[in-house]
Amino acid sequence: MLEYIIIFLVGILVGGINGMAGGASVISYPVLLATGMSPVSAAISNALGVTPANFFALIAARDQMRAARRLDRDIAGKLAGAVGRQRFGRAVLAPRPVS
């Protein structure tokens, strides 16, 4: 019974840490091992426990990801324009062979 209480309390702590900064598996995995779980069971339980947090973090960050995608398109367009202008300038200003 004490193991369940420990796992529950650490789960609440890990949920808070994972929600703020991520990387809480550093705490939860050793606790699962310390309660007597096999390494494979602890790894699977840990992965299943962290998956919902990652999913909701993805939902929360989608606006930031859209803004980054727009910024990437803007940068790519400006880079393509700069390369095009550079090539045009080189073609116009390049010395021509005298015939």
Residue frames as qw, qx, qy, qz and C-alpha x, y, z in Angstrom:
[[0.000, 0.884, 0.467, 0.000, 0.00, 0.00, 0.00],
 [0.327, -0.764, 0.102, 0.547, 2.88, 2.37, 0.77],
 [0.419, -0.053, 0.589, 0.689, 4.24, 1.83, -2.75],
 [0.168, 0.667, 0.632, 0.356, 0.97, 3.02, -4.26],
 [0.202, -0.925, -0.220, 0.234, 0.98, 6.14, -2.10],
 [0.428, -0.523, 0.347, 0.650, 4.58, 6.90, -3.09],
 [0.347, 0.222, 0.670, 0.617, 3.81, 6.38, -6.78],
 [0.039, 0.829, 0.542, 0.132, 0.71, 8.60, -6.49],
 [0.277, -0.879, -0.042, 0.387, 2.57, 11.44, -4.76],
 [0.404, -0.346, 0.503, 0.681, 5.49, 11.27, -7.16],
 [0.309, 0.476, 0.699, 0.435, 3.00, 11.18, -10.04],
 [0.023, -0.939, -0.336, 0.066, 1.48, 14.47, -8.89],
 [0.361, -0.734, 0.250, 0.518, 4.94, 16.02, -8.49],
 [0.435, -0.062, 0.664, 0.604, 6.06, 14.73, -11.89],
 [0.260, 0.704, 0.619, 0.232, 2.88, 15.98, -13.54],
 [0.101, -0.958, -0.113, 0.243, 3.55, 19.48, -12.27],
 [0.394, -0.563, 0.468, 0.555, 7.19, 19.40, -13.32],
 [0.429, 0.195, 0.732, 0.491, 6.36, 17.99, -16.74],
 [0.189, 0.843, 0.499, 0.066, 3.68, 20.62, -17.26],
 [0.139, -0.944, 0.063, 0.293, 6.09, 23.45, -16.49],
 [0.059, -0.761, 0.566, 0.310, 9.39, 22.30, -17.91],
 [0.882, 0.326, -0.299, -0.164, 9.21, 18.72, -19.17],
 [0.457, 0.478, -0.698, 0.275, 11.77, 16.02, -18.52],
 [0.588, -0.483, 0.382, -0.524, 10.12, 14.67, -15.40],
 [0.955, 0.074, -0.276, -0.077, 10.95, 11.10, -16.40],
 [0.383, 0.488, -0.611, 0.493, 14.27, 11.65, -14.68],
 [0.338, -0.311, 0.578, -0.674, 12.33, 11.50, -11.42],
 [0.830, -0.011, 0.115, -0.546, 9.50, 9.09, -12.21],
 [0.813, 0.299, -0.495, -0.066, 11.52, 6.25, -13.76],
 [0.295, 0.324, -0.768, 0.467, 13.88, 5.75, -10.79],
 [0.478, -0.174, 0.480, -0.715, 10.94, 5.90, -8.38],
 [0.889, 0.123, -0.131, -0.421, 9.16, 3.17, -10.33],
 [0.671, 0.326, -0.640, 0.181, 12.32, 1.08, -10.22],
 [0.002, -0.338, 0.678, -0.653, 12.71, 1.73, -6.48],
 [0.687, -0.114, 0.286, -0.659, 9.19, 0.43, -5.83],
 [0.565, -0.150, 0.811, -0.025, 10.20, -2.93, -7.27],
 [0.746, 0.583, 0.121, -0.299, 8.99, -2.75, -10.88],
 [0.779, 0.045, 0.407, 0.475, 11.02, -4.47, -13.53],
 [0.186, -0.411, 0.257, 0.855, 12.94, -2.08, -15.81],
 [0.021, 0.223, 0.729, 0.646, 10.74, -2.93, -18.81],
 [0.180, -0.700, -0.691, -0.016, 7.50, -2.42, -16.88],
 [0.262, -0.686, -0.186, 0.653, 8.83, 0.83, -15.41],
 [0.162, -0.194, 0.444, 0.860, 9.83, 2.11, -18.85],
 [0.069, -0.417, -0.762, -0.491, 6.45, 1.26, -20.36],
 [0.249, -0.748, -0.572, 0.226, 4.53, 2.74, -17.42],
 [0.268, -0.552, 0.015, 0.790, 6.66, 5.86, -17.58],
 [0.091, 0.014, 0.580, 0.809, 6.14, 6.26, -21.34],
 [0.156, -0.574, -0.746, -0.299, 2.38, 5.79, -21.01],
 [0.301, -0.726, -0.434, 0.441, 2.27, 8.28, -18.15],
 [0.223, -0.473, 0.155, 0.838, 4.14, 10.98, -20.06],
 [0.226, 0.284, 0.713, 0.600, 2.30, 10.59, -23.37],
 [0.015, -0.828, -0.557, -0.068, -0.81, 12.61, -22.39],
 [0.287, -0.788, -0.016, 0.545, 1.37, 15.48, -21.16],
 [0.319, -0.211, 0.542, 0.748, 3.24, 15.54, -24.46],
 [0.152, 0.526, 0.736, 0.397, -0.03, 15.46, -26.39],
 [0.120, -0.900, -0.403, 0.116, -1.50, 18.39, -24.47],
 [0.351, -0.618, 0.204, 0.673, 1.78, 20.31, -24.74],
 [0.298, 0.116, 0.656, 0.683, 1.55, 19.89, -28.50],
 [0.016, 0.757, 0.618, 0.212, -2.00, 21.26, -28.48],
 [0.280, -0.862, -0.180, 0.381, -0.93, 24.21, -26.33],
 [0.351, -0.526, 0.369, 0.681, 2.03, 25.04, -28.56],
 [0.549, 0.445, 0.623, 0.335, 0.30, 24.79, -31.94],
 [0.175, 0.971, 0.160, -0.040, -0.10, 28.57, -32.28],
 [0.311, -0.775, 0.436, 0.334, 3.63, 29.00, -31.70],
 [0.581, -0.041, 0.714, 0.388, 4.34, 26.30, -34.28],
 [0.445, 0.746, 0.469, 0.161, 2.10, 28.04, -36.84],
 [0.016, -0.981, 0.105, 0.165, 3.89, 31.33, -36.24],
 [0.463, -0.528, 0.606, 0.375, 7.25, 29.60, -36.67],
 [0.596, 0.312, 0.672, 0.310, 6.07, 28.01, -39.92],
 [0.292, 0.923, 0.248, 0.046, 4.97, 31.42, -41.25],
 [0.232, -0.874, 0.341, 0.258, 8.32, 32.88, -40.23],
 [0.595, -0.194, 0.681, 0.380, 10.13, 30.05, -42.04],
 [0.522, 0.612, 0.537, 0.255, 8.12, 30.75, -45.21],
 [0.075, 0.994, 0.021, -0.081, 8.87, 34.47, -44.95],
 [0.398, -0.683, 0.515, 0.331, 12.58, 33.81, -44.53],
 [0.623, 0.103, 0.689, 0.355, 12.59, 31.35, -47.43],
 [0.408, 0.817, 0.386, 0.135, 10.84, 33.89, -49.67],
 [0.076, -0.967, 0.189, 0.153, 13.26, 36.65, -48.75],
 [0.539, -0.439, 0.626, 0.352, 16.23, 34.35, -49.28],
 [0.605, 0.388, 0.621, 0.313, 14.93, 33.30, -52.71],
 [0.246, 0.950, 0.188, 0.039, 14.39, 36.95, -53.65],
 [0.281, -0.847, 0.371, 0.256, 17.88, 37.90, -52.50],
 [0.605, -0.150, 0.681, 0.385, 19.44, 35.08, -54.52],
 [0.511, 0.653, 0.515, 0.217, 17.41, 36.09, -57.59],
 [0.078, 0.995, -0.016, -0.059, 18.48, 39.73, -57.30],
 [0.459, -0.640, 0.522, 0.328, 22.09, 38.70, -56.81],
 [0.624, 0.136, 0.672, 0.374, 22.02, 36.55, -59.96],
 [0.373, 0.850, 0.347, 0.137, 20.35, 39.32, -61.96],
 [0.138, -0.955, 0.203, 0.169, 22.93, 41.83, -60.79],
 [0.562, -0.400, 0.619, 0.376, 25.77, 39.50, -61.62],
 [0.589, 0.424, 0.607, 0.322, 24.37, 38.90, -65.11],
 [0.228, 0.949, 0.198, 0.086, 23.92, 42.62, -65.77],
 [0.165, -0.941, 0.291, 0.058, 27.19, 43.81, -64.28],
 [0.833, -0.211, 0.411, 0.305, 29.44, 40.92, -65.22],
 [0.012, 0.652, -0.466, -0.598, 32.22, 41.90, -67.61],
 [0.853, 0.455, 0.200, -0.159, 31.55, 40.74, -71.16],
 [0.677, -0.166, 0.455, 0.555, 34.32, 39.32, -73.29],
 [0.214, 0.722, -0.203, -0.625, 35.49, 41.73, -75.96],
 [0.796, 0.286, 0.516, 0.134, 35.01, 40.33, -79.43]]
